[in-house]
Each structure stands twice: as structure tokens, then as C-alpha cells.
């Protein structure tokens, strides 16, 4: 049901966002962007990952991204071109399998952030899939342009949960980065009229954000790889931002006995941060010429951190290594009674943002604020957009 109406839409498909069964556009778009980066970093020939589409002659990364993209297309309002922020039930489910969550699904209102992210990944999809499925590529570009029209004709505003809905909010008051990301991808996918928008937005929104709230870094990563003379100024600015961010990370890494890049602020989803930082370092390595080995080594150290070279000795990927999370905050794992393998958990969170963490981690060093318990959703939940930069990092290193 569309919130506030009696209307319904088919929004089947797509990825569950995290340890529950909600599906969110902003986090899903970030995950798609990471898979695209992994594809472009050299994993394009991967076709034996064990997904249903393996062996079809198309990269499994693109097959998997396509599953989410097909869902994202359903999330676009056919009249306005805006994109609904999420689809969830009114409340989080219990520890049940997905087919046992039978409450009504609700489409939350359109948001500027969701619409901008949607426009960006659809425009890039149009470029990537052009030689694979031309009809889908055309559909994606048309949808991206309609989403851009919505951004141009509607006031930018953040998202807040309607009063009746208590699932993840993903609020985002600053949406200039989403517009910047969208403009860059539309231009790079052949929409030449976006050149001036790219150059203008580059001066106000260029950054190195690789999260759901700040996606400016994805635009930067694509700008530095572009040889288009029309946006050479923007590409040069982006290169300075990438190298500057990488150098700042090197300072943190060199001051950390485990070569971690997070400093002393281990926030909710810090493992995503470590993987994101690895992506930045990989990109710097591709730009740095003779100095590339230094950045490459630092990127590998972020993967090492995630797989066990940390103060806790944990491989934060379930069922990988000798000491891994056994009790993630993840409904299917909780329902079946064991941790499903291959999932990156959130990792240390020194802000202690759930009651269990507050009870057992008070006074712990920031890097040790992690507990392997399903009640600790701020340290031991899984999320699709935490796992996706891990895939990109591995792709760039391997």
C-alpha cells in the first residue's frame, strides 16, 4: 500500500536491507554503486560465484546488481518520476523467516535523496548494460531522466518516518551530493546537456563520501576515470579530492598499530568505513604512478583488518576464519539458529547505540566496542551496503 492512500503497487524483488526485511532505495543504490565499482576494477569476468545466473556469460556482479535495479525501477512513481524512499512493514519483525513476516507492506513517501540516488545508478546502468541488454539500458536511462525532472521541479527535502512507521529512517537533509552524483552519471552516459550542471555542482558538492547519506565520492571515482575533455576541470578537482582523502587515511593508518584507517571514531557500521576507505586507497593507487604501491598496501591492510588483523582478533565475516561472529543481528540466522556464512557485520561502535552494548561495553577502548550477540544491533547487525564495499575492495585487490 502507498502510504496515505488506498492504492497499491507491485514492488516485489530487490534485496533485504539489513538484519530485517525492509528494502530501502538509498542504501540499495549505494550497494549497486559498489558492485559497479567492483565490476570496473577488474572483476568483470566473474561468472562462477554460485548465484542462479552464474554461467550465463554475463558478470555475476552485473547479474546481482540487475536484481536490485529491476526492483528500483518498480519504486519510481510513474506519474511524478519521484522515487519512494522505502518499503517496509510499520514495525520491525520478530526473529522469523521472511515468509513469516505477514504484516502489510507500506511504501513510504517519495524523497529527494532516493530520487537522486536512483537517477545516478540508473544512468550508470544505462552505460554499463548497453552492450548486454539494450532495451534495459534504454529503460534505465528513461527512468533516470524522469527522476532528474522530478529533482528539477520539486523542492529538495529530507525524509522522516511517517508517525505510524518505526522502521529504519535513513534521513538525509543534504541532497546536493545526490544531485551531483546523478548529473555526473547522466553526463558520462551521453547526456551532454548536463556538462554545465556537472561543473557547477562540482564546486559545491564534490567530496569523498561513499555512504548512503553522502554519495559524492561515487561521482568523484567516475570523474577521475573519465577522459572527457568537456569536464576535464571537474576531473582534475576530483583527482585532488581522491588523493587528499587517501593521504589523510595514510596518516591514520601509519598511526595505528593494526594499520586500521578509522582513527578513534569507530561509528555504527565502522566496518563499512574500513572497506570504503580501502576503495579510496585503491583509486589513489591507480592515480599515483610511482607511489601506487604505498596506497595499494594500505588498501590491503583494510581488508586484513576486516578479516582478523584487529585488536579483537575477529574476522568480521561470518564463517570465515577461526574466530568469527556466531550470533549476528540477522533475522534469518536467528530463525535458523546459526550464522549464515559470508556476511560482514557492522563492527565496533564506540558510541554504544544499543542497550546490550551499553550494558557490556561501557569503558571499552573504541576499537574494542564490539560484542558478538544478536541483541547488539549497533555492532553485530549485517547490511547489504556494508557487504558491498567489501566486495569492491576484494575485487580491486584480487
Buried (B, 14 or more C-beta within 10 A) or exposed (E): EBBEEEEEBEBEBBBBBBBBBBBBBBBBBBBBBBBBBBBBBEBBEBBEBEBEBEEEEBBBBBBBBBBBBBBBBBBBBEEBBBBBBBBBBBEBBEBBEEEEBEEEBBBBBBBBBBBBBBBBBBBBBBBBBBEBBEEBBEBBBBBBBBBBBBBEEBEBBBBBBEEEBEBBBBBBEEBBBBBBBBBBBBBBBEBEEBBEBBBEBBEEBBBBBBBBBBBBBBBBBBBBBBEBEBBEEBBEBBBEBBBEBBBBBBEBBEEBEBBBBBBEEBBBBBBBBBBBBBBBBBBBBBBBEEBBEBBBBBBBBBBBBBBBBBBBEBBBBBBBEEEBBBBBBBBBBBBEEEBEEEBBBBBBBBBBBBEBBEEBBEEBEBBBBBBBBBBBBBBBBBBBBBBBBBBBBBBBBE
